[in-house]
Structures are given as C-alpha cells and as structure tokens.
C-alpha cells in the first residue's frame, strides 16, 4: 500500500506514559508497516510496539494528539504534537482499513470456506466418526458376530478351527479362569506364535504353541497377555474400519455384517506381530491366577534376553504366590490333541 511505504521511515518525538501513575517519558515514535514503535531516544531500544489497526485516538481534533494502543487499555498513552506524524498515523490507519474492508467479498469467502470444511468433514471425518460410534455401542451379540467373522477369515490361511470335543471342553473350562466368563477360546492349526484377541470375547490360540509347550502354563499366559494387550473397543474399531462404512451401516440397520465384510482381515492379522502388554500388568495378572511368567517369556524368546523382567520377576519364582494346579495331565493331553481330528 502506498500509504504504508510513504511513512515507513517517519519518526517524531512523543511523550509516553505506561500507567496512570507513571510520569510522561520522552520517546521516539516511528511508523512501521502495521505497527507504531515507541523507542528510548538515548539507546534506540524499543520500549513497546502497538498494532496500528488497533491504535485509538482519545482526543480527535485536539493537539497534542493522545493515542492509546486499544480502546480496551486507555491507561497507556502517548502524546504526539508533530502534525506530520499525526497525519501519517491517520492515513496509515485509513489505508489498512480500506485494504481489508470488503465485507461482501469476505462473507463470500467465509461461506465458501465453511462449505468446504463441511464437505471435507462429511468425506473424511464423518465416516470414521460413525465407525467409532459403532465400535463403542455395539452390543455383545454384534461384537461376537464380528469376532467370529474375523475368525472365519483366519481359517482361510490358518486352517479350520480345531473341533475335537475333549480339547474344546478343556478350553471352555479354562476361559472363565483366564480371560472372562463370557469368552470363548478357539484353536487353529496354523502357526500363530501365541494367542490373539478378537472382538466379542473371541480368543484364538495357535495349535503350534500347544504342541511345542512342555506344560499348559505357557499357552495360558499367552491368552492372558492377549486379553491385556488391546481393549475390546480398539479391536472392534480396527475390525470395523476394515469392513468400511457401508458394512457398518448395514450392521446398524439389519443387525448383521455382509458376508464379505471381513474378507482379508483375518489373513492380515495372521501376518502381523502379536501385540504384547506391559510387563508389570502381565506379572500382576498371572500372579493373581497363580501362574508363572517364565514359560511364556521363553516361548517368545528362548534366549531370555528380551524378556528378562518376565523371567526375573516371575511371581512363582519370587515366591509371591502359590502355584495353581491349572490342568490335570489328562486335560493337558486332551488340549494338545484338539487338532488331531
């Protein structure tokens, strides 16, 4: 703006009072692009900067002109009697006001911006918000349906769920002791390297772990770890995000997911590393159940190097709790043979 450039280097003497109780102090007043700077005349050190658009004159038409940085703070003032500086301040303020005074154009820009934000929200925010809401409010029956749908997709690459009745009976007996009264535990023959929690209290255990474990305590703690590693809401949310908004809306309206909603998701989970809970939380949980943590730790890392806290602070080794009799020998054998047919 021409008015700004014309007065950028203009300076004049003035008298500044910072507070009502302070004495007037001599200052140098200079005009910047959008600021009024008050400086110490001896050191040239800036004492304060005022925003020109906000500067208000307290005595229009009178001399010396008295200015304040804003109508809201009239206690701080500067007095200026230089006519050129007074004229400069008025003209620069007018130029700034004229440059931004386009109410019709501004209204149009704001309306367009608001519409753009709303459209972007509808496209990007709303679908995820609806999916989050569905994950939060899904009743237990729907959550179980989601978990079983994920399990069915896991079977495509992990093998069909093992159904030997004697082994499943052991799992049904263990479930309330380890992961909750409403939980169900299933075994797939393919390698899982542990256990994974699915929506609706569905837990999947790898048949490879059962065959490799010397005792039931290791697989049992894998199930406890799966229950602690992720929340029910989070695993529902991850599954429903895979299903997409269309499937979620169908779940809301018809009470059931499309058959293809979880296609590929189970296989994706099988390819991912299992989430692990924090060691203190796991140690507390296994201690409460009278189980050791060392077998679980060594099944993750046979060297023990990366799981040393779980070995050194094993609640059974520490003598903090008495060991529980988890399974009888016949029960353990039946569980190991669950995939035998």
Secondary structure, 3 states (H helix, E strand, C coil): CHHHHHHCCCEEEEEEECCCCCCCEEEEEEECCCEEEEECCCCCCEEEEEEHHHCEECCCCCCCEEEECCHHHCCCEEEECCHHHHHHHHHHHHHHHHHHCCHHHHHHHHHHHHHHHHHHHHHHHHHHHHHHHHHHHCCHHHHHHHHHHHHHHHHHHHCCECCCHHHHHHHHHHHHHHCCCCCEEEEECCCCCCEEEEHHHEEEEEHHHHHHCCCHHHHHHHHHHHHHHCCHHHHHHHHHHHHCHHHHHHHHHHCCCCCCCCCCHHHHHHHCCCCCCCHHHHHHHHHHCCCCCHHHHHHHCCCCHHHHHHHHCCCCCCCCCCCCCCCCHHHHHHHHCCCCC
